[in-house]
Amino acid sequence: MKLKDLHNDNTGGFKIPKDYFNTLEDSILSQAKLQDKVSNPGFKAPDDYFETLEARILTKLDAKPKVRTLNIKPWAYAASIAACLVLMFTLTFSNNQTHSISSINNDSLESFILNEEFNTSEMATLITDTDVFENDILNSTLSDASIDYYIESVVDLEDLLDN
């Protein structure tokens, strides 16, 4: 059949066997008679199966599962011994180098103090031995050349005049 003739098709597209609806009632009744003739259904539930079903389910739910606990003590002992050994080796072989203020370059120290913006109270807390500090200041002698250099290069005269 061609595409242009599809709208004229009167066959409906489905076919049923000859006398299908005439014999339908007889085939249904014959199936029902076969079911009456079957004496054994094929499966038989055990006696008292449904009466004891609830009790069997509850006993399975109430049964506590066996919980296995891990014995952690040997692992804890081994881990603590290993941690002690690591700590001992770390502390023993660590670099015990101490730094003193005398080993630091004066220019670096001066640059640090100037750039960190310490106020006088913070500086006072850093200085613990005031007698030595005062003696060093009083006993130090500065040459005129070093004072001139300091005034020319480090001190901003405008800041001094503003204050």
N, C-alpha and C positions, 0 to 999 in steps of 0.2 A: 504494500500500500504506500502511496506517495504522500508526502507531507501536505500537499494541497487538498487531499481527499480525506483527511482525518476528521474534519467536522461533519462529514456525511456517514461516519462509521456507526452502524446500528447494532453491532455484535456485542458491545459492552466490554469486551476484553477478557472476561472470565468464563471458564467452561466448567460445568459440573457433570458428573457421570449421569448416564441415562437412568431415569426413575429413582434418583437420589432421594428426593423428598417423599416419594411414595413408600420407600422401604426404610426410611429413617426410624419410624416408630418401632418397627419389628426388630431392627438391630439394637436399639436401646433396651428393649425388653429382653432380648436374648442375653445381653451382657448382665442384666440384673439377675436372671435365672442362674447364670454361671456363678455369680457371687454367693447365691443361696446354696449351691451344691458344694462349695468348698467347706470342708469340715475343720481343717487345720489352718489357722491364719498365717502360719510361718514363724511367728514369734510369740512366746509366752513369757510373761513377766513372772519372776519367782514369787512364791507364796509370801505374803506380808511385805512385799517390796515397798509399796507406797506407805504403809503404816510405819515402817521403821526408817524411812528415808530421812525424815527430819532429825531423828536421834543420831543417825550416822553422820550427817553433815555437821551437827553441833559438836560431836566428839572430835571431828577433824579440825574444826575451828578452835576448839578449846585446847588442843594439844599444843604445848609450847615447843617451838623449834629449839634444837640444841644450839646454844651459842658458844662458839669457840673464841676464847680470849687469847690474845697474843701475850706471850711472856716477854715483857719489856725489860725486866731487870738485867739480863745479860747485855742487852743492847745499850742500856743506860750506863752500865759500868764501863763498857768499851768506849762509848762516846765521851764519858767524863775523863777517862784516862787519856784519850787522844787529845781532848781539849787542853788538858793540863800540860801535855808534852808540847803542843803547839805554842801555848803561852810561855812555857819555860824557854823554849828555843828562841822565841821572838824577843823576850826580855833579855836573854843572855847575849844573843848575837846582834842586838840592835845597836845602832851607832850612838854611843853615849857622849857625843860631842856637845860640849857646852859653849855657848857664845857669850863673850863678855863685851861690854860697851867699849872697851879699849881696842878690841879687834875690828871695830867698825870704822870705816873711813870718816874723818871729820866732815868732809864736804857732803857725804851722803846723810850723815846725821843732821847736819844743819838744814839740808834740803827737806828732809822729812819733817823736822819741827816747823819749818816755815810753811810748808804746804798743807800740813794737817790742821792748822788753825787752832792750836791749843790756847786756852785762856790761862790766866795766872793761877786760878785755883786748881786746874788740872795739872799744871806744871808742878805746883806745890805738893800734890799727892804723889807725883812720880819721884820727887827728890826726897829720899829718906834720911840721908846724913847731911843735915843743914850746916853743921860746923865745917865740914870739909868743903862744902860748896861755897860758903862765905869766905873761907880762907883762900880758896883758889881765886875767887874774884878779887879779893883785896890784894893778894900777893902777885897777881898777874900784872905784868908790865907790857904795855903796848907801845910799839914804836909809832912815831908820827906818820911814817909812810903807810903803815897798815890802817891807821885811823883815817887818813886822807883817802885811801883806796876804798874803804868801807863807805865813807860819806859819798864819794863820787859814783860808785857802781851799785851799791846795795840800797842805800837809803834814798827815798824819793823826797826831795826837799819840799815839794808842794804839800805832801802829806804832813810834814812837820809844821809847816806854816798854817795849815788848816786847823790843826789841833791846838 
